[in-house]
């Protein structure tokens, strides 16, 4: 397990959203693994990239959609929690995208 990522939570925001109640001095610690995923590669997002394009490029230049779609779904699932925006449709240049091993695709 990697180092814990310490997140200081603003109580006013928590109380306003009704997500949780916490005292003003309370810290929330969330364990986050900082180790790279086994058997995976990664790519740094460039301007104009999106996860479909990155997935297609990783498979092969002229891969048909029916081959890209299942891999793209895996790429989305693996990367969404780590994206700055939290939205797989909104990625930023400089973000690192994990490219899982290609297995069992049509």
C-alpha positions, 0 to 999 in steps of 0.5 A: 500500500502506498503512502496515505494522501492527507486531505484536509476537509472544509467543514462548511463545505461538508455541512452545506452539501450534507455529505458528512459532519466533521469537526473543524480540526478533523482531517480525513485520511484516504489511503491511496496506492501510488505504485504503478499498476502491474503489466501496464504502460502509460501515456501523457495526455497531449492537447487534443487527446481524448481517451478514445483516441489514446485507446485507438493509438495504443491498439493500432493506428487503423483499429476498427471501432468494434476492437477499440470499444472494449479496450476504451471501456477498460481505459475509462474504468481504470483511469476515471478515479485518478483524473483531475476532473473525475470525468473521463470526457474531460482530460487535461494535457500533462495528465498521465493515462494508464494503458492496461494490458491488452487481453481478450479483445475481439 
